[in-house]
Structures are given as C-alpha cells and as structure tokens.
Amino acid sequence: MQLHDAEEGYQAQEGGGGLVLSDWEALIPRPSSRFLKVKCGKCEGEQIVYSHSTHLVKCRTCGEDLAIPTGGKAIIKGSIISVLG
C-alpha cells in the first residue's frame, strides 16, 4: 500500500518493515543534548547528568562538582561512563 499527499509533502510506504517516512527524517533535526552516566573522580560514585545542564551538579556522595554550566554544553568534570538515549 502506498500513500501520497501532495499538499502535506510526504510519502509513506507500508511493507514488511512497517511504515517508513521518506524525507521527514532528514528534515527534522535531532537534539545534540544527551543524558550522561558520569563517574566521580573523587569517590567513584556514579550519577546521571544532563549534557546541557543549567545548574551546578554535585556528586550525591562527596559533594564534588560533576557538571558546571556554561550557557550551552556543561563542562563535565567526572569521567563519562556511557551516553544514554
């Protein structure tokens, strides 16, 4: 089954893999921000922080600074274990 709507400007095809949108995926930007799993350098505790945090993030265990806001991407002081999402 093939759908086409000239006013909306999209095409979709239904096949074995499901519904696939052609051009919309390329036109819609993906966010560059992520959630990060960070390990504290002082106490080795792990915590999840936002990559574009607007508030100072401190370790829950020892109080060491993990993320310092800069107006854009935060400066991550701990070591990044993994990127979530």
C-alpha positions as CSV (number, residue, x, y, z in Angstrom):
1,M,0.0,0.0,0.0
2,Q,1.4,3.4,-0.9
3,L,0.1,6.8,0.3
4,H,0.9,10.1,-1.3
5,D,-0.4,13.6,-0.2
6,A,1.0,16.4,-2.4
7,E,-0.4,19.2,-0.1
8,E,1.3,17.7,3.0
9,G,4.5,16.9,1.1
10,Y,5.2,13.4,2.4
11,Q,5.2,9.9,1.2
12,A,4.8,6.7,3.2
13,Q,5.1,3.1,2.2
14,E,3.7,0.2,4.1
15,G,5.6,-3.0,3.6
16,G,7.1,-5.8,5.6
17,G,9.1,-3.3,7.8
18,G,6.2,-1.1,8.7
19,L,5.5,2.5,7.9
20,V,8.6,4.4,6.6
21,L,8.6,8.2,6.2
22,S,11.0,9.3,3.4
23,D,12.0,13.0,3.7
24,W,10.8,14.0,7.1
25,E,13.5,12.1,8.9
26,A,16.2,14.1,7.1
27,L,14.5,17.4,7.6
28,I,13.8,17.2,11.3
29,P,16.9,17.9,13.4
30,R,17.9,15.6,16.1
31,P,18.8,17.1,19.5
32,S,22.5,17.2,20.4
33,S,21.9,17.0,24.1
34,R,22.1,13.7,25.9
35,F,21.9,12.2,29.4
36,L,25.3,11.0,30.5
37,K,26.3,8.5,33.2
38,V,29.3,10.1,34.9
39,K,31.7,8.6,37.5
40,C,33.0,10.9,40.2
41,G,36.8,11.2,40.2
42,K,37.0,11.5,44.0
43,C,34.7,8.8,45.4
44,E,34.0,6.7,42.3
45,G,30.2,7.2,42.7
46,E,28.1,7.1,39.5
47,Q,25.4,9.6,38.7
48,I,23.3,10.6,35.6
49,V,23.6,14.2,34.5
50,Y,22.3,16.2,31.5
51,S,24.9,17.3,29.0
52,H,23.4,20.8,28.7
53,S,22.7,21.3,32.4
54,T,21.9,24.9,33.5
55,H,22.6,24.3,37.2
56,L,25.7,23.1,39.0
57,V,25.6,19.4,39.5
58,K,27.4,18.0,42.6
59,C,28.1,14.3,43.5
60,R,25.5,13.0,45.9
61,T,28.1,11.1,47.9
62,C,31.0,13.5,48.4
63,G,29.8,16.9,47.0
64,E,32.5,17.2,44.2
65,D,31.4,19.2,41.2
66,L,30.4,16.9,38.3
67,A,28.9,19.4,35.8
68,I,29.5,23.1,35.6
69,P,27.0,25.1,33.4
70,T,28.4,27.4,30.7
71,G,25.3,28.7,28.9
72,G,25.5,25.8,26.4
73,K,27.0,22.4,26.9
74,A,28.1,21.9,30.5
75,I,31.7,21.2,31.5
76,I,31.7,17.6,32.7
77,K,34.4,17.2,35.5
78,G,33.9,13.4,36.1
79,S,34.6,10.6,33.6
80,I,31.8,9.8,31.2
81,I,30.9,6.1,31.5
82,S,28.1,5.9,28.9
83,V,25.8,8.1,26.8
84,L,22.1,7.3,27.5
85,G,19.4,7.7,24.9
